[in-house]
Amino acid sequence: MKQNIVTRDRILILISGFFYFASPMLVTPLITGFSENLGASAALMGVIGGLMNICSLFCRPFVGNLTDKISKYKLSFIGAVLMAAASVGYAAAQSPLFIVASRIVNGIGFSLCSVCISTWMSTLLPKEKIGSGMGIYGAMNALAMAAAFMAGGYGMMCSACQSKAILLAGEGKRGLANSTYYIGLDLGMSLGPMLGGVLYGNVSIQMFYPVLALTVPLGLAVYRINRRSLSP
């Protein structure tokens, strides 16, 4: 019997995924410029831009294990509270150090929400629907980024990688699989702003894209090396 992928619980998870992901994405484009206005140097601006993801990166392994053992609702709720507290901290910030503290809190909350909600979504899906279901979830995340180009180069790649990680991990380890997947995402999203901060202080703005474009052949090389081992 063909199962309908659209259910009440899955829709609620998609809606919550949209809002939790939209929150830090609304902050990220503004936070470096805001910290500069408060007196941050170019290097510190880069650190602030990537700090949320650095904190999230280090939390992922612990959160992944907790997600497989503890209520996903409780962990997601804690994460949402921390993200709300971080937003209040940004609004009240009077110095770059206050922003640094808020970014750390935001990173912990983001780690809890991202792993718990994506794992929650995967547990609601039958095995044969994980690819399409996580694809829809990835599309909601891309939509939350409010960037049209992200919905193509970004949405398809992330949903495919995430669903593959879940399938490779198997039952009972979906939280750990999602946390491992998000480690790579956090690593890229933290190193990017840090590299940008270094470039901002040492390279003309016209050279930003040519230098950052070097990541494209690196990504293709990783895909080429692992294509056979990860093929279905």
C-alpha positions in Angstrom: 0.0 0.0 0.0 1.4 3.4 -1.0 2.0 5.7 1.9 1.2 9.4 1.8 4.4 11.4 2.7 2.3 14.4 3.8 0.9 14.0 7.3 0.1 16.4 10.1 3.2 15.5 12.2 5.5 15.9 9.2 4.0 19.2 8.2 4.5 20.5 11.8 8.2 19.4 11.7 8.7 21.1 8.3 7.2 24.4 9.7 9.4 24.2 12.8 12.4 23.5 10.6 11.7 26.5 8.5 11.5 28.9 11.5 14.5 27.5 13.5 16.7 27.7 10.3 15.4 31.2 9.4 16.4 32.6 12.7 20.3 32.3 12.4 20.1 32.9 8.7 18.5 36.3 9.3 21.3 37.2 11.7 24.3 35.9 9.7 24.4 38.4 6.9 24.2 41.3 9.4 26.3 40.2 12.3 29.7 41.0 10.9 28.8 44.5 9.9 27.0 45.0 13.2 30.1 43.9 15.1 32.3 46.3 13.0 30.0 49.1 14.1 30.7 48.2 17.7 34.4 48.3 17.1 35.4 44.8 16.0 38.5 44.4 13.8 38.4 42.6 10.5 39.8 39.4 12.0 37.3 39.5 14.9 34.5 40.1 12.4 35.4 36.9 10.6 35.5 35.0 13.9 32.1 36.3 15.0 30.7 35.4 11.6 31.8 31.7 12.0 31.6 31.4 15.8 28.0 30.1 15.9 28.9 27.2 13.6 32.2 26.5 15.4 30.3 26.1 18.7 27.7 24.0 16.9 30.4 21.9 15.4 31.8 20.9 18.7 28.4 20.2 20.2 27.3 17.9 17.3 28.7 14.6 18.5 27.2 15.0 22.0 23.9 16.2 20.7 23.7 13.3 18.2 24.1 10.7 20.9 21.6 12.5 23.2 19.1 12.7 20.3 19.1 8.9 20.0 18.5 8.5 23.8 16.5 11.5 25.1 13.2 13.1 24.1 13.7 15.1 20.8 10.9 17.4 21.9 12.7 18.4 25.1 16.1 18.9 23.4 14.5 21.0 20.6 12.7 23.1 23.2 15.9 23.8 25.0 17.6 24.7 21.7 14.8 27.1 20.8 15.0 28.8 24.2 18.8 29.3 23.7 18.3 30.7 20.2 15.7 33.1 21.5 18.1 34.2 24.3 20.9 34.7 21.8 18.6 37.0 19.7 17.9 39.1 22.8 21.6 39.2 23.4 22.3 40.6 19.9 19.7 43.3 20.4 21.2 44.3 23.7 24.8 44.1 22.7 27.0 47.1 23.4 30.4 45.6 22.5 31.8 42.8 20.3 32.4 40.6 23.3 28.7 40.6 24.1 28.1 39.5 20.5 30.7 36.7 20.9 28.9 35.4 24.0 25.6 35.5 22.1 27.0 33.7 19.2 28.2 30.9 21.5 24.7 30.5 23.0 23.2 30.6 19.5 25.6 27.9 18.3 24.5 25.5 21.1 20.9 26.2 20.5 21.3 25.7 16.7 23.1 22.4 17.2 20.2 21.1 19.4 17.5 22.2 17.0 19.1 21.2 13.8 20.0 17.6 14.9 16.9 17.0 16.9 14.4 18.3 14.3 16.0 16.6 11.3 16.3 13.3 13.2 12.7 13.7 14.3 11.7 14.1 10.7 13.6 11.0 9.6 12.0 8.8 12.3 8.6 9.8 11.0 9.5 8.5 7.5 9.5 4.9 6.3 12.9 3.7 4.9 11.8 3.9 1.3 10.7 7.5 1.8 13.7 8.9 3.5 15.2 10.4 0.3 12.1 12.2 -0.8 11.1 13.2 2.8 14.5 14.6 3.7 14.5 16.3 0.3 11.4 18.2 1.2 12.9 19.0 4.6 16.1 20.3 2.9 13.9 22.4 0.6 12.3 24.1 3.6 15.8 24.9 5.0 16.8 26.4 1.7 13.6 28.4 1.6 14.5 29.7 5.1 17.7 31.0 3.7 15.7 33.3 1.4 18.1 32.8 -1.4 16.8 31.6 -4.8 20.1 30.1 -6.0 20.5 28.2 -2.7 17.3 26.3 -3.5 19.0 24.6 -6.5 22.8 24.2 -5.9 22.3 23.9 -2.1 18.8 22.2 -1.6 19.4 19.1 -3.8 23.0 18.5 -2.6 22.2 18.8 1.1 19.1 16.7 1.0 20.9 14.0 -0.9 23.9 13.9 1.4 21.7 14.0 4.5 19.4 11.2 3.5 22.4 9.1 2.4 24.0 9.6 5.8 20.8 8.4 7.5 20.6 5.3 5.4 24.2 4.4 5.9 23.9 4.7 9.7 20.8 2.5 10.0 18.0 2.3 12.6 18.8 3.6 16.1 21.7 5.9 15.0 19.8 8.5 13.0 20.7 11.2 15.5 24.3 10.4 15.3 24.1 10.3 11.5 22.5 13.8 11.4 25.0 15.2 13.8 27.9 13.8 11.6 26.3 15.3 8.5 25.9 18.7 10.2 29.5 18.6 11.4 30.6 19.1 7.7 28.0 21.8 7.2 29.2 23.6 10.3 32.8 23.3 9.3 32.2 25.0 6.0 29.9 27.7 7.4 32.5 28.5 10.1 35.6 28.5 8.0 34.0 30.6 5.3 33.4 33.7 7.4 36.8 33.3 9.1 38.5 33.1 5.7 36.4 36.1 4.6 37.6 38.0 7.6 41.3 37.3 6.7 40.7 38.3 3.1 38.8 41.4 4.1 41.9 42.7 5.8 44.4 41.7 3.2 42.8 41.3 -0.2 40.9 43.7 -2.4 37.2 43.1 -2.6 37.5 42.3 -6.3 39.5 39.2 -5.5 37.0 37.7 -3.0 35.1 35.5 -5.5 38.2 34.3 -7.5 39.9 33.2 -4.2 36.8 31.6 -2.7 36.0 29.8 -6.1 39.0 27.6 -5.3 36.6 25.6 -3.1 34.7 24.3 -6.1 37.4 22.0 -7.5 38.1 20.8 -4.0 34.4 19.8 -3.6 34.5 18.1 -7.0 37.6 16.2 -6.0 36.0 14.9 -2.8 32.9 13.8 -4.8 35.1 12.0 -7.4 37.1 10.1 -4.7 34.0 8.9 -2.8 31.6 8.5 -5.7 31.8 4.7 -5.9 31.7 4.0 -2.2 28.6 6.1 -1.7 26.7 5.1 -4.8 23.4 3.3 -4.1 
